[in-house]
Amino acid sequence: MSKSHPWGRFFDGHASQYLQNDFTKNTLAEVDFLLRELGLAPQSEILDIGCGVGRHAIELARRGHHVTGVDISAGMLDEARRAARVAGVTINWVCSDAREIALSEQFDAAISLCEGAFGLLDDQDDAIEHDERIARRVFDALRPGAPFMLTTLNGLRQARGYSQDDVRKGAFNPLTMTETELMKWEDAAGPQEIRGRQRGYVPTELTMLLRNAGFAVRGIFGGTAGAWGRRPLDLDEIEMMVICDKPDLAS
């Protein structure tokens, strides 16, 4: 059980139902897209941050890549291990907070998709420092020239969708770009709940965060699951996608 972070607890409880979500139904097309955009060589070493039940990691492994999947939820990783066995692929699964990952090898690419880690906060997490630490960890884990694809909540949609009354009630904090919701589920111990706090971004802020971590940003596009594409960001879509690279200073 992932007791150290509220989101770990939530995803432990949600793991067995996760693939029932509609946004999980486009894995093949999503992997086609990310491989095309990232331009990866065969048998690349790929780091999947917030890998969840492994739907992208397993498909990447099926296509011959070597994948390390990191997630804070032991329950999600249990589901991922079972799915990998069924698929007949071998993946290195690591249970860790993305801010604390310490991996001995470096990777040819990294992905962090569908709010796998970025922007998932507890009540004590600093809304800036939390994701800065993840970005720096990913940067350190990549070889020079390696790409990083990230999807995160679209703060433009948040700002357009919430009202001043929502701000007064604490549902949305415009100073930290965080939304808070009571997340409920049931497990063997009975009803459970956490205060789910999620962070959104406007494109300029996300670009600055990644630049400060050392990345060169290629572009920001529409990133809502099921509708990925190299297309302009829609103001009201749920997620945005950023593609960036760790500069190769020797080239």
C-alpha positions, -999 to 999 in steps of 0.1 A, spaced: 0 0 0 13 34 -10 8 53 23 34 81 19 14 103 -5 -24 108 -8 -23 102 -46 -5 69 -40 -33 58 -18 -59 69 -43 -43 51 -72 -38 20 -51 -76 19 -46 -83 28 -82 -58 5 -99 -81 -24 -107 -107 0 -124 -82 23 -141 -85 8 -176 -122 13 -175 -116 51 -180 -125 62 -216 -92 81 -219 -72 48 -217 -87 34 -250 -62 50 -275 -29 34 -264 -19 21 -299 -24 55 -316 -7 73 -287 24 52 -289 24 56 -327 23 93 -322 50 95 -295 74 73 -314 69 94 -346 74 127 -327 104 116 -306 122 99 -335 135 70 -314 159 44 -327 151 7 -323 157 -7 -289 158 26 -272 160 29 -234 128 48 -223 119 61 -189 81 63 -182 74 86 -152 40 79 -136 36 48 -157 4 37 -139 -8 3 -150 18 3 -178 -3 8 -209 23 29 -227 53 11 -212 40 -23 -223 32 -13 -258 66 3 -261 82 -29 -249 61 -49 -274 78 -28 -301 113 -37 -289 122 -9 -266 137 -12 -232 114 5 -207 117 15 -170 83 24 -155 82 45 -123 51 51 -103 42 61 -67 14 36 -65 23 0 -56 -12 -10 -66 -9 4 -101 25 -14 -105 9 -47 -94 -16 -43 -123 13 -33 -146 33 -64 -137 4 -87 -144 -3 -70 -178 34 -73 -187 34 -110 -180 3 -115 -202 20 -95 -229 52 -115 -226 74 -84 -221 100 -76 -195 100 -41 -179 119 -26 -150 92 -14 -126 102 10 -98 79 22 -70 90 57 -62 79 93 -58 89 110 -91 107 137 -71 130 111 -55 139 87 -84 175 77 -83 184 55 -113 219 44 -121 215 44 -159 206 72 -184 179 70 -210 173 78 -247 139 93 -240 114 100 -212 76 103 -211 52 114 -184 17 111 -197 -19 116 -185 -9 134 -152 12 104 -141 32 125 -117 35 161 -128 10 183 -110 -3 157 -85 1 175 -51 -8 169 -15 -19 197 9 17 204 19 34 203 -15 47 236 -29 29 241 -62 61 253 -79 88 232 -62 70 199 -66 71 198 -104 105 216 -106 120 187 -87 104 162 -111 117 181 -142 152 181 -128 152 144 -120 141 136 -155 167 159 -170 194 142 -150 182 108 -161 185 116 -198 214 113 -222 224 145 -240 201 150 -270 173 128 -255 137 140 -258 110 143 -231 73 143 -238 50 155 -210 12 160 -208 -2 181 -180 -34 199 -171 -43 229 -192 -44 259 -168 -62 280 -195 -92 257 -192 -91 259 -154 -91 297 -154 -119 299 -179 -140 272 -162 -139 281 -125 -159 310 -110 -150 334 -82 -174 314 -60 -153 283 -67 -123 303 -55 -140 313 -23 -150 277 -17 -114 265 -22 -121 244 -53 -96 265 -73 -67 286 -62 -57 310 -90 -24 320 -71 -11 284 -74 -32 272 -103 -44 243 -83 -78 226 -81 -89 206 -51 -115 178 -51 -126 152 -26 -117 118 -41 -136 88 -28 -133 51 -32 -138 18 -13 -113 -10 -6 -112 -40 18 -109 -16 47 -141 3 38 -148 38 24 -117 59 18 -111 95 7 -83 120 0 -82 157 -9 -70 155 -45 -50 186 -54 -39 191 -90 -18 217 -107 -24 232 -141 -2 254 -163 -3 281 -189 21 275 -217 45 303 -209 49 291 -173 54 255 -184 81 266 -209 99 286 -183 99 257 -158 113 233 -183 139 258 -195 150 264 -159 155 227 -155 178 227 -186 155 216 -214 151 231 -248 113 233 -256 103 223 -291 67 232 -288 34 229 -269 4 212 -285 -31 199 -278 -25 169 -254 -59 157 -243 -58 119 -241 -75 104 -272 -68 135 -293 -30 139 -293 -17 158 -323 8 184 -335 -20 210 -335 -27 243 -317 -38 240 -280 -75 244 -276 -83 268 -248 -109 245 -232 -92 211 -236 -82 192 -205 -45 187 -212 -16 202 -230 14 184 -244 50 197 -244 79 181 -263 114 191 -252 150 179 -254 180 177 -232 205 197 -252 236 179 -266 262 205 -259 289 184 -277 270 184 -310 
